């Protein structure tokens, strides 16, 4: 009978291309991995790797085993997710990680469909950096991560990225600040105080390039990883800020900020990251199906 750990070690070597790199990633010795691979090859009666330069490449048998291993891991992930979300107790639980750069209002709108199950649905939300949340996702501490970026293609983390929606950016400011910096957009922002999202935000670099193209040279009075804190400073009149155009209505209604102009050349994308190839969690399916309406409101 095949050993799950044997397949796990095999998959690590196949992914990283060498026993040494796989051992470093798994925090075990290279000798331990080599012994497990030997046992697996003896069980299957086939060589799974062949040397290529300083690394290893899969044999034809190895490629077949890798395809089956990934399917087995997918099923294992689904089993762990099912246990964690309480399918055996009658209580549906959804654990969501939300990147700290995501606007809380947007996260709320995206998560609303998950509450359609009523009181039988338990929603657990955690906020943090993308890299940290992805680690929790792979450890099955989360069912889903909502972020402004997806998993890197060919990266070490096995997971799946789905686009929830996209939105242009709108510049907002406190009414008093808008009076102090009148004129046509975007020239009115020249040398104006500005509150920027942190450098980990996907739009940070794009905003800096946009400022440069239009020769605006704004004064960066604050830079924030936490979108809620950035908005609090904007509401006090400290500086202008940007938010997804899809949230324009609520930014005006709830925060009293005025739209200054739309940056059509920058489009912010939002993603759902999970470890399941085919999403079976009913609450996640509701989120994915309802996302289109969220982004249709502004743009």
C-alpha positions as CSV (number, residue, x, y, z in Angstrom):
1,X,0.0,0.0,0.0
2,X,1.4,3.4,-0.9
3,X,2.5,5.7,1.9
4,X,1.3,9.3,1.8
5,X,4.6,10.6,3.1
6,X,6.5,8.8,0.3
7,X,4.3,10.7,-2.2
8,X,4.8,14.0,-0.3
9,X,8.6,13.6,-0.5
10,X,8.4,12.6,-4.2
11,X,6.3,15.6,-5.0
12,X,8.7,17.9,-3.3
13,X,11.6,16.6,-5.3
14,X,9.6,16.8,-8.5
15,X,8.6,20.4,-7.8
16,X,12.1,21.7,-6.7
17,X,14.2,19.6,-9.1
18,X,16.6,18.2,-6.5
19,X,16.7,16.2,-3.3
20,X,18.8,19.0,-1.6
21,X,16.3,21.7,-2.4
22,X,13.3,19.5,-1.4
23,X,15.1,18.7,1.9
24,X,15.6,22.4,2.6
25,X,12.0,23.1,1.9
26,X,10.6,20.3,4.1
27,X,13.2,20.8,6.9
28,X,14.4,17.2,6.8
29,X,17.7,15.6,5.7
30,X,18.5,14.8,2.1
31,X,19.3,11.2,3.2
32,X,15.7,10.8,4.6
33,X,14.2,11.9,1.3
34,X,16.5,9.7,-0.7
35,X,15.5,6.6,1.4
36,X,11.8,7.3,1.1
37,X,12.1,7.8,-2.7
38,X,14.0,4.4,-2.9
39,X,11.2,2.7,-1.1
40,X,8.6,4.2,-3.3
41,X,10.5,3.2,-6.5
42,X,10.8,-0.3,-5.2
43,X,7.1,-0.5,-4.5
44,X,6.2,0.7,-8.0
45,X,9.0,-1.2,-9.7
46,X,9.9,1.9,-11.7
47,X,12.6,4.6,-11.6
48,X,10.9,7.9,-11.1
49,X,13.8,10.3,-11.7
50,X,16.9,10.5,-13.9
51,X,19.8,12.8,-13.5
52,X,20.0,15.9,-15.6
53,X,23.1,18.0,-15.0
54,X,23.2,18.8,-11.3
55,X,19.5,18.2,-10.9
56,X,16.8,15.6,-11.5
57,X,14.1,15.2,-14.0
58,X,11.1,13.0,-14.1
59,X,11.0,9.8,-16.1
60,X,7.8,8.9,-18.0
61,X,6.8,6.8,-15.0
62,X,7.6,9.7,-12.7
63,X,5.3,12.0,-14.7
64,X,2.5,9.6,-14.4
65,X,3.0,9.2,-10.7
66,X,3.1,13.0,-10.3
67,X,-0.3,13.4,-12.0
68,X,-1.8,10.9,-9.6
69,X,0.0,12.4,-6.6
70,X,-1.5,15.8,-7.3
71,X,-5.0,14.3,-7.5
72,X,-4.4,12.5,-4.2
73,X,-3.2,15.7,-2.6
74,X,-6.3,17.5,-3.9
75,X,-8.5,14.9,-2.3
76,X,-6.5,15.1,0.9
77,X,-6.9,18.9,1.0
78,X,-10.6,18.6,0.4
79,X,-10.9,16.1,3.3
80,X,-9.0,18.4,5.7
81,X,-11.1,21.4,4.5
82,X,-14.3,19.5,5.0
83,X,-13.3,18.5,8.6
84,X,-12.3,22.1,9.4
85,X,-15.5,23.6,8.1
86,X,-17.6,21.2,10.2
87,X,-19.4,19.1,7.7
88,X,-19.6,16.3,10.3
89,X,-21.3,18.5,12.9
90,X,-23.9,20.2,10.7
91,X,-22.3,23.6,11.1
92,X,-20.8,25.3,8.0
93,X,-17.6,27.2,8.8
94,X,-15.7,29.4,6.4
95,X,-12.2,30.7,7.3
96,X,-11.2,33.6,5.1
97,X,-7.9,35.5,5.0
98,X,-8.1,39.1,3.9
99,X,-5.0,41.0,2.8
100,X,-4.6,44.1,4.9
101,X,-4.4,46.3,1.8
102,X,-8.0,45.3,0.8
103,X,-10.6,47.9,1.6
104,X,-12.8,46.6,4.4
105,X,-16.0,47.7,2.6
106,X,-15.0,45.7,-0.5
107,X,-14.2,42.6,1.7
108,X,-17.6,43.0,3.3
109,X,-19.4,43.2,0.0
110,X,-17.6,40.2,-1.3
111,X,-18.3,38.1,1.8
112,X,-21.9,39.0,2.1
113,X,-23.1,36.1,-0.1
114,X,-21.4,33.7,2.2
115,X,-24.0,34.6,4.9
116,X,-26.9,33.3,2.7
117,X,-26.9,30.2,4.8
118,X,-28.1,32.2,7.8
119,X,-27.2,31.4,11.4
120,X,-25.9,27.9,10.3
121,X,-23.0,29.7,8.7
122,X,-20.0,30.6,10.8
123,X,-17.6,33.1,9.2
124,X,-14.1,33.5,10.6
125,X,-12.0,36.3,9.1
126,X,-8.2,36.9,9.6
127,X,-6.3,39.9,8.2
128,X,-2.6,40.0,7.3
129,X,0.1,40.1,4.7
130,X,-0.4,38.0,1.5
131,X,2.6,35.8,2.1
132,X,1.5,35.0,5.7
133,X,-2.1,34.3,4.7
134,X,-1.0,31.9,1.9
135,X,1.1,30.0,4.4
136,X,-2.0,29.6,6.6
137,X,-3.9,28.5,3.5
138,X,-1.5,25.8,2.6
139,X,-1.5,24.6,6.3
140,X,-5.4,24.4,5.9
141,X,-6.0,27.0,8.6
142,X,-7.9,29.0,5.9
143,X,-10.3,28.1,3.2
144,X,-9.8,31.1,1.1
145,X,-7.7,34.2,0.8
146,X,-9.0,37.5,-0.8
147,X,-6.1,39.5,-2.2
148,X,-5.0,42.1,-4.7
149,X,-2.6,39.6,-6.2
150,X,-2.6,35.9,-7.1
151,X,-0.1,33.1,-6.7
152,X,3.0,33.3,-8.7
153,X,3.1,31.0,-11.7
154,X,5.5,28.1,-11.1
155,X,5.9,29.0,-7.5
156,X,6.5,26.6,-4.6
157,X,3.0,27.0,-3.3
158,X,0.4,24.7,-4.8
159,X,-2.9,26.6,-5.1
160,X,-5.4,28.1,-7.4
161,X,-6.2,31.7,-8.2
162,X,-9.5,33.0,-9.5
163,X,-10.2,36.6,-10.6
164,X,-13.1,38.1,-8.5
165,X,-13.2,41.3,-10.4
166,X,-11.4,44.5,-11.5
167,X,-11.9,48.2,-10.9
168,X,-10.4,51.5,-12.0
169,X,-9.2,53.9,-9.2
170,X,-10.9,57.1,-8.1
171,X,-9.1,59.8,-6.1
172,X,-11.0,61.0,-3.1
173,X,-10.4,63.9,-0.6
174,X,-12.0,65.6,2.4
175,X,-14.3,68.5,1.2
176,X,-12.0,71.1,2.9
177,X,-8.9,69.6,1.2
178,X,-10.7,69.6,-2.2
179,X,-11.4,73.3,-1.7
180,X,-7.7,74.0,-0.9
181,X,-6.6,72.2,-4.1
182,X,-9.1,73.2,-6.8
183,X,-8.8,73.0,-10.6
184,X,-8.9,70.4,-13.3
185,X,-8.0,66.8,-12.7
186,X,-5.3,65.5,-12.5
187,X,-3.3,68.8,-12.5
188,X,-5.0,69.9,-9.3
189,X,-3.0,67.2,-7.5
190,X,0.3,68.8,-8.3
191,X,2.3,69.1,-5.0
192,X,-0.8,68.1,-3.1
193,X,-0.6,65.9,0.1
194,X,-1.2,62.3,-0.7
195,X,-1.8,59.1,1.3
196,X,-0.4,56.0,-0.4
197,X,-1.0,52.3,0.0
198,X,2.0,50.4,1.3
199,X,4.7,49.1,-1.1
200,X,3.3,45.6,-0.9
201,X,0.0,46.8,-2.6
202,X,-0.1,45.8,-6.2
203,X,-1.1,49.4,-7.2
204,X,1.7,51.2,-5.4
205,X,4.2,51.2,-8.2
206,X,1.5,52.0,-10.8
207,X,0.5,55.0,-8.8
208,X,4.0,56.3,-8.6
209,X,4.4,55.9,-12.4
210,X,1.1,57.7,-13.0
211,X,2.3,60.6,-10.8
212,X,5.5,60.8,-12.8
213,X,3.8,60.7,-16.2
214,X,1.6,63.6,-15.3
215,X,4.4,65.5,-13.5
216,X,2.3,65.8,-10.3
217,X,5.0,65.4,-7.7
218,X,2.6,64.9,-4.8
219,X,3.8,65.2,-1.2
220,X,3.6,61.7,0.4
221,X,2.4,62.5,3.9
222,X,1.7,58.9,4.7
223,X,2.1,55.3,3.5
224,X,0.0,52.6,5.0
225,X,-0.2,48.8,4.7
226,X,-3.5,49.0,6.6
227,X,-6.2,50.4,4.3
228,X,-8.6,51.2,7.1
229,X,-5.9,53.4,8.8
230,X,-5.2,55.2,5.5
231,X,-8.9,56.0,5.1
232,X,-9.1,57.3,8.7
233,X,-6.3,59.9,7.9
234,X,-8.1,60.8,4.6
235,X,-11.3,61.4,6.5
236,X,-9.4,63.8,8.8
237,X,-8.3,65.8,5.7
238,X,-4.6,64.8,5.9
239,X,-4.3,64.0,2.2
240,X,-5.9,62.6,-0.9
241,X,-6.4,58.9,-1.3
242,X,-7.4,56.4,-4.0
243,X,-10.0,53.7,-3.7
244,X,-11.6,51.3,-6.2
245,X,-14.2,53.0,-8.3
246,X,-16.5,50.1,-7.5
247,X,-16.7,51.5,-4.0
248,X,-17.3,55.1,-5.0
249,X,-20.8,55.2,-3.7
250,X,-20.0,54.0,-0.2
251,X,-16.8,56.0,0.1
252,X,-18.9,59.2,-0.4
253,X,-21.9,58.1,1.6
254,X,-20.2,56.6,4.7
255,X,-16.9,58.6,4.8
256,X,-17.9,62.0,3.5
257,X,-15.1,62.1,1.0
258,X,-15.5,63.7,-2.4
259,X,-14.4,62.1,-5.7
260,X,-11.8,64.2,-7.4
261,X,-11.3,62.2,-10.6
262,X,-10.9,58.7,-12.0
263,X,-7.6,57.1,-13.0
264,X,-8.7,55.1,-16.0
265,X,-5.2,53.9,-16.8
266,X,-4.8,51.9,-13.6
267,X,-7.0,48.9,-13.0
268,X,-6.8,47.1,-9.7
269,X,-7.6,43.3,-9.7
270,X,-8.9,41.3,-6.9
271,X,-8.5,37.5,-6.5
272,X,-9.7,34.5,-4.5
273,X,-6.9,32.1,-3.7
274,X,-7.6,28.6,-2.6
275,X,-6.0,25.1,-2.5
276,X,-8.9,23.3,-4.1
277,X,-8.9,22.9,-7.9
278,X,-12.7,22.6,-8.0
279,X,-14.3,24.7,-5.3
280,X,-16.7,22.5,-3.3
281,X,-17.2,24.8,-0.3
282,X,-20.8,26.1,-0.7
283,X,-20.0,29.5,0.9
284,X,-17.0,30.0,-1.4
285,X,-19.1,29.2,-4.4
286,X,-21.6,31.8,-3.3
287,X,-18.7,34.4,-3.0
288,X,-17.4,33.6,-6.5
289,X,-20.9,33.7,-8.0
290,X,-21.7,37.1,-6.4
291,X,-18.5,38.9,-7.0
292,X,-19.6,40.2,-10.4
293,X,-22.4,42.2,-8.9
294,X,-19.9,43.8,-6.5
295,X,-17.7,45.2,-9.2
296,X,-20.6,46.1,-11.5
297,X,-21.7,48.8,-9.0
298,X,-19.0,51.3,-9.6
299,X,-17.5,50.8,-13.1
